[in-house]
C-alpha cells in the first residue's frame, strides 16, 4: 500500500477533506470516549490551535475565516459522531460541498 502525507494533497481539496474524515473515523474509539466523558471540546481546541494564527491582528479577515472554519468543522464532525458515523468519509465530503453550495446561494 502506498503511503502519502496530507501535505501531498494540498492542491486537491476533495482528497484532503476525505482524508480528514477518514482520520476521524480511524480514531473513532478516542472520539467516542471524549464524548462519553464530556471532553469533546478538546476536538475544537485542537482545530483552533491548528487554524488560529498567533497574532490575529495581523490579518483580521484571515483570523475570522480561520475561526469560522474551526467551528464549522467542529459542528460537522460533532454531528457525524453523534449520528454514529453513519455516512462514509466520501459522503461527508459530498455533504460539505452541498452545504458550501447552499451558503453561496
Secondary structure, 3 states (H helix, E strand, C coil): CCCCCHHHHCCCHHHHHHHHHHHHHHCHHHHHHHHHCCCCHHHHHHHHHHHCCCCHHHCHHHHHHHHHHHHHHHHHHHHHHHCCCCCCHHHHHHHHHHHHHHHHC
